[in-house]
Amino acid sequence: MTTTVSAYAATSATEPLAKTTIERRDPGPHDVAFDIHFAGICHSDIHTVKGEWGQIDYPLAPGHEIAGIVTAVGAEVTAFKVGDRVGVGCFVDSCRECSSCLAGEENYCKRGMVGTYGAVDRDGTQTQGGYSGAIVVDENYVLRIPDSIPLDAAAPLLCAGITTYSPLRHWSAGPDTRVAVIGLGGLGHMAVKLAHAMGANVTVLSQSLKKMEDGLRLGANEYYATSDPETFKKLAGSFDLILNTVSANLDMGDYLGLLDVDGTLVELGAPERPMSVPVMPLLGMRRNLSGSLIGGIAETQEMLDFCGEHDVRPEIEVIQPDYINEAYERVLASDVRYRFVIDTASLR
């Protein structure tokens, strides 16, 4: 059995998103059903609905930063109850059997995690995301939102938060770590807040100084413009860890040169074209170039608890569903500080 819910969905790669209806399964024994109260807008949503990351079946409701309130649980669910504050991030299932899943790194499932939207679910249907009034998800992929975090602020943590938290934790960011963040957008501003909360010394590397006041307010110790060639000379060998949060093709030689011996540059954005990486900056200081993709369920819960304890929240602009298409245009124009969040009340 299924239930019909209201949603905003893409009907093609070129048409604006429009209000429609989608189907949700009735909760099974291990499912959690919840009303969606807020859904963040991630740049990945735009790439997906425009068909830039591969062919999808339309209509498609995007959204993988989802926060809401539990309305029903399956007969065998013990971890959640009606009324709980919960969230869902970028995936809703995985194989549960491979070494990655068994290690709590379902995001690196070797058979492929099941994305929250645009993926094939276990029943063969296409998953539909959070730009909707309600959702049903297996209990193993549902997160608990701390009471100290408002639901609207919690939504972006399920992607932007964990995408930046995971590499900071993996590369042991802390009081003795010099961290640089490339870009101060949806991901970058979370990287700054989280690294600051972990006690790291934080530097923002942005094209210009126009967001410098924001960067320092969010927790950066230093802020430099990468359009100034002197920046790369002054900061050569200065960092232990660099998080690249932008999707542009950068001069990797310049940025690798900012790392100290054994330093690591982590790619979080996905450039449109293949990266050109000069080998000498890697060889000369035993530097590392790596990547990171969101985080597992346990680590995502750890991130939410950390944010609740340290009062780390994204900077958000709450919008109504009928503003989604305008919001997309503003995201593409980098005209958001720093995350759009949809109030889905009219879809419930």
C-alpha positions as CSV (number, residue, x, y, z in Angstrom):
1,M,0.0,0.0,0.0
2,T,1.1,3.6,-0.6
3,T,0.1,7.1,0.5
4,T,0.0,10.1,-1.8
5,V,1.8,13.2,-0.6
6,S,2.4,16.7,-2.0
7,A,5.8,17.6,-3.4
8,Y,7.8,19.9,-5.6
9,A,9.4,17.9,-8.4
10,A,11.3,18.3,-11.6
11,T,9.4,17.1,-14.7
12,S,12.4,17.4,-17.1
13,A,15.9,18.7,-17.2
14,T,14.8,22.1,-18.5
15,E,11.5,22.9,-16.9
16,P,11.1,24.6,-13.5
17,L,10.1,22.5,-10.5
18,A,6.4,22.3,-10.0
19,K,3.9,21.2,-7.4
20,T,2.7,17.6,-7.8
21,T,2.1,14.5,-5.8
22,I,4.4,11.4,-5.2
23,E,3.8,8.1,-3.5
24,R,5.2,6.9,-0.2
25,R,5.1,3.3,1.0
26,D,3.2,2.4,4.1
27,P,5.6,1.8,7.0
28,G,6.9,-1.8,7.2
29,P,8.1,-3.5,10.4
30,H,11.4,-1.6,10.5
31,D,10.3,1.7,9.0
32,V,9.9,5.2,10.4
33,A,7.4,7.5,8.9
34,F,7.7,11.3,9.5
35,D,6.2,14.5,8.4
36,I,8.9,16.7,6.8
37,H,9.0,20.2,8.3
38,F,12.2,21.5,6.6
39,A,14.3,20.5,3.6
40,G,17.6,22.2,2.7
41,I,18.6,23.0,-0.9
42,C,21.9,21.5,-1.9
43,H,23.8,22.3,-5.1
44,S,23.7,18.6,-5.8
45,D,19.9,18.9,-6.1
46,I,20.3,21.3,-9.0
47,H,23.0,19.1,-10.8
48,T,20.7,16.1,-10.5
49,V,17.4,17.6,-11.7
50,K,19.2,19.2,-14.6
51,G,20.5,15.8,-15.7
52,E,24.1,16.9,-15.2
53,W,25.1,13.8,-13.2
54,G,23.4,11.3,-15.4
55,Q,20.0,10.3,-16.7
56,I,17.1,10.2,-14.2
57,D,13.5,9.3,-14.4
58,Y,11.1,12.2,-14.1
59,P,9.2,13.4,-12.2
60,L,11.8,13.6,-9.4
61,A,11.4,15.4,-6.0
62,P,15.0,16.2,-4.8
63,G,16.1,17.0,-1.3
64,H,18.5,15.1,1.0
65,E,18.7,17.5,3.9
66,I,15.5,16.5,5.7
67,A,14.2,17.3,9.2
68,G,10.8,16.5,10.7
69,I,8.6,14.8,13.3
70,V,7.9,11.1,13.5
71,T,4.2,10.2,12.8
72,A,4.4,6.4,12.8
73,V,6.8,3.5,13.4
74,G,6.9,-0.1,12.3
75,A,6.0,-2.9,14.8
76,E,9.7,-3.8,15.3
77,V,11.1,-0.3,15.6
78,T,12.5,0.4,19.1
79,A,14.9,3.3,18.6
80,F,12.2,5.9,17.6
81,K,8.7,6.8,18.6
82,V,5.9,9.1,17.5
83,G,6.8,12.7,18.2
84,D,10.6,12.3,17.9
85,R,12.6,14.9,16.1
86,V,14.4,13.1,13.3
87,G,16.3,13.7,10.1
88,V,17.5,11.9,6.9
89,G,20.5,12.7,4.9
90,C,21.9,11.7,1.5
91,F,21.0,8.0,1.5
92,V,18.2,5.8,2.8
93,D,19.7,2.3,2.4
94,S,22.8,0.3,1.6
95,C,23.7,-3.4,1.2
96,R,24.4,-3.8,5.0
97,E,26.8,-6.7,4.2
98,C,30.0,-5.3,2.7
99,S,33.1,-4.3,4.7
100,S,32.2,-0.6,4.5
101,C,28.7,-1.1,5.8
102,L,29.8,-3.4,8.6
103,A,32.4,-0.7,9.6
104,G,29.6,1.9,9.8
105,E,30.7,3.6,6.6
106,E,27.5,3.0,4.6
107,N,28.4,6.1,2.5
108,Y,31.1,4.0,1.0
109,C,28.9,0.9,0.4
110,K,30.7,-1.3,-2.1
111,R,27.5,-2.3,-3.8
112,G,26.4,1.3,-3.8
113,M,24.3,3.2,-1.3
114,V,20.7,4.0,-2.1
115,G,20.4,7.8,-2.6
116,T,17.6,9.6,-0.9
117,Y,16.3,10.6,-4.4
118,G,16.8,9.5,-7.9
119,A,18.0,6.0,-6.9
120,V,16.5,2.6,-7.1
121,D,15.0,1.5,-3.8
122,R,14.8,-2.1,-2.6
123,D,11.3,-2.5,-4.0
124,G,12.4,-1.3,-7.5
125,T,10.8,2.1,-7.3
126,Q,12.7,5.4,-7.7
127,T,13.4,7.2,-4.4
128,Q,11.9,10.6,-3.9
129,G,13.4,13.2,-1.7
130,G,12.6,15.9,0.9
131,Y,10.9,18.6,-1.2
132,S,7.7,16.9,0.0
133,G,5.3,16.6,3.0
134,A,6.3,13.2,4.4
135,I,8.7,10.3,3.9
136,V,9.1,6.7,5.1
137,V,12.7,5.4,5.7
138,D,14.2,2.3,7.3
139,E,15.0,3.0,10.9
140,N,18.7,2.2,10.4
141,Y,19.1,5.3,8.2
142,V,17.2,7.8,10.4
143,L,19.0,10.3,12.6
144,R,18.0,11.8,15.9
145,I,18.1,15.6,16.0
146,P,19.1,17.0,19.4
147,D,16.5,19.2,21.1
148,S,19.0,22.1,21.2
149,I,19.0,22.4,17.4
150,P,15.9,24.0,15.7
151,L,14.6,21.8,12.9
152,D,15.1,24.4,10.2
153,A,18.8,24.7,11.2
154,A,19.2,21.0,11.5
155,A,18.3,20.2,7.9
156,P,21.5,21.4,6.2
157,L,23.6,19.5,8.7
158,L,22.5,16.3,7.1
159,C,24.6,17.1,4.0
160,A,26.6,20.3,4.4
161,G,27.4,19.5,8.0
162,I,28.5,15.9,7.7
163,T,30.3,16.6,4.4
164,T,32.7,18.9,6.2
165,Y,32.6,17.2,9.7
166,S,33.8,13.8,8.3
167,P,37.1,15.0,6.8
168,L,37.9,17.2,9.8
169,R,37.4,14.2,12.1
170,H,39.2,11.7,9.8
171,W,42.3,14.0,9.5
172,S,42.1,14.7,13.3
173,A,41.5,18.5,13.2
174,G,42.0,20.0,16.6
175,P,43.9,22.6,18.6
176,D,47.2,21.9,17.0
177,T,45.9,21.8,13.4
178,R,46.1,24.5,10.8
179,V,43.1,24.2,8.6
180,A,42.3,26.1,5.4
181,V,38.9,26.2,3.8
182,I,38.6,27.0,0.1
183,G,35.4,28.8,-0.5
184,L,32.8,30.3,1.9
185,G,29.5,29.0,0.7
186,G,27.1,26.3,1.9
187,L,29.9,23.8,2.6
188,G,32.6,26.3,3.4
189,H,30.8,28.2,6.1
190,M,30.0,24.9,7.9
191,A,33.7,23.8,7.6
192,V,34.8,27.1,9.2
193,K,32.2,26.7,12.1
194,L,33.1,23.1,12.7
195,A,36.9,23.5,12.5
196,H,36.7,26.4,14.9
197,A,34.5,24.4,17.3
198,M,37.1,21.6,17.2
199,G,39.8,24.2,18.3
200,A,41.7,24.4,15.0
201,N,43.3,27.5,13.6
202,V,41.2,28.3,10.6
203,T,41.9,30.3,7.5
204,V,39.5,31.0,4.7
205,L,40.8,31.1,1.1
206,S,38.2,32.9,-1.1
207,Q,38.4,34.6,-4.5
208,S,37.9,38.0,-3.0
209,L,37.6,39.7,0.4
210,K,33.9,40.5,0.1
211,K,32.8,37.9,2.7
212,M,35.7,38.5,5.0
213,E,33.6,40.0,7.8
214,D,31.3,37.0,7.7
215,G,34.3,34.6,7.7
216,L,35.8,36.1,10.8
217,R,32.5,36.2,12.5
218,L,31.9,32.5,11.7
219,G,35.2,31.5,13.4
220,A,38.0,32.0,10.9
221,N,41.3,33.4,12.3
222,E,42.5,34.6,8.9
223,Y,41.0,35.4,5.6
224,Y,42.8,35.7,2.2
225,A,41.9,36.5,-1.4
226,T,43.1,33.8,-3.8
227,S,42.9,36.4,-6.6
228,D,46.0,38.0,-5.1
229,P,49.1,36.1,-6.2
230,E,50.9,37.2,-3.1
231,T,48.5,35.0,-1.0
232,F,50.2,31.8,-2.3
233,K,53.7,33.2,-1.7
234,K,52.8,34.3,1.9
235,L,51.0,31.1,2.9
236,A,53.3,28.5,1.2
237,G,53.7,25.5,3.5
238,S,51.3,26.9,6.1
239,F,48.6,24.2,6.5
240,D,48.2,20.7,7.8
241,L,44.7,20.3,6.2
242,I,42.9,22.0,3.3
243,L,39.2,21.4,2.6
244,N,38.3,22.4,-0.9
245,T,34.5,23.1,-0.8
246,V,34.2,24.6,-4.3
247,S,33.4,22.8,-7.6
248,A,35.6,24.9,-9.8
249,N,38.7,23.7,-11.5
250,L,41.6,25.2,-9.5
251,D,45.3,25.4,-10.1
252,M,46.2,22.4,-7.9
253,G,49.8,23.2,-7.9
254,D,49.2,26.5,-6.2
255,Y,47.0,25.0,-3.6
256,L,49.1,21.9,-2.9
257,G,52.0,24.3,-2.3
258,L,50.1,25.7,0.7
259,L,50.5,22.4,2.6
260,D,53.2,21.6,5.0
261,V,55.1,18.3,5.0
262,D,52.5,15.4,5.2
263,G,49.7,17.9,4.7
264,T,46.5,16.8,3.0
265,L,44.2,18.6,0.5
266,V,40.7,17.1,0.6
267,E,38.3,17.5,-2.4
268,L,34.7,17.9,-1.3
269,G,33.4,19.6,-4.4
270,A,33.2,17.9,-7.8
271,P,34.8,20.0,-10.6
272,E,33.1,19.9,-14.0
273,R,36.3,18.8,-15.8
274,P,39.0,16.3,-14.8
275,M,41.6,17.7,-12.4
276,S,45.2,18.4,-13.6
277,V,47.5,17.6,-10.7
278,P,51.2,18.4,-11.0
279,V,53.3,15.7,-9.3
280,M,56.2,17.7,-8.0
281,P,54.3,19.5,-5.2
282,L,53.2,16.1,-4.0
283,L,56.7,14.6,-4.1
284,G,58.5,17.5,-2.6
285,M,56.8,17.6,0.8
286,R,55.1,14.1,0.9
287,R,51.8,15.9,0.5
288,N,48.5,14.1,0.0
289,L,45.5,14.7,-2.3
290,S,42.3,13.0,-1.2
291,G,38.5,13.1,-1.3
292,S,35.7,12.6,1.1
293,L,32.0,11.8,0.6
294,I,29.5,12.7,3.3
295,G,29.7,10.2,6.2
296,G,28.2,7.1,7.7
297,I,25.1,6.9,9.9
298,A,27.0,6.7,13.2
299,E,29.3,9.5,12.2
300,T,26.4,11.7,11.1
301,Q,24.7,11.1,14.5
302,E,28.0,12.0,16.1
303,M,28.1,15.2,14.1
304,L,24.5,16.2,15.1
305,D,25.4,15.6,18.7
306,F,28.6,17.6,18.4
307,C,26.6,20.5,16.8
308,G,24.0,20.3,19.6
309,E,26.7,20.4,22.3
310,H,28.8,23.2,20.7
311,D,25.9,25.3,19.4
312,V,27.0,24.9,15.8
313,R,24.3,25.8,13.3
314,P,24.3,26.7,9.6
315,E,23.4,30.2,8.5
316,I,20.0,29.8,6.7
317,E,17.4,31.6,4.7
318,V,14.0,29.9,5.1
319,I,11.8,30.0,2.0
320,Q,8.4,28.7,0.9
321,P,8.1,25.9,-1.7
322,D,6.9,28.3,-4.4
323,Y,10.3,30.1,-4.2
324,I,12.3,27.0,-5.0
325,N,13.0,27.9,-8.7
326,E,14.1,31.4,-7.7
327,A,16.3,29.9,-5.0
328,Y,18.0,27.7,-7.6
329,E,18.9,30.7,-9.6
330,R,20.3,32.4,-6.6
331,V,22.4,29.3,-5.7
332,L,23.8,29.3,-9.2
333,A,24.6,33.0,-8.8
334,S,26.2,32.4,-5.4
335,D,23.6,34.7,-3.9
336,V,22.8,32.9,-0.7
337,R,24.3,33.2,2.8
338,Y,24.6,30.4,3.3
339,R,21.9,27.7,2.8
340,F,18.3,27.9,1.6
341,V,15.9,25.8,3.7
342,I,12.3,25.1,2.5
343,D,9.5,25.3,5.0
344,T,7.4,22.4,3.8
345,A,4.3,23.2,5.9
346,S,2.2,23.8,2.8
347,L,3.1,20.3,1.5
348,R,1.9,18.5,4.6
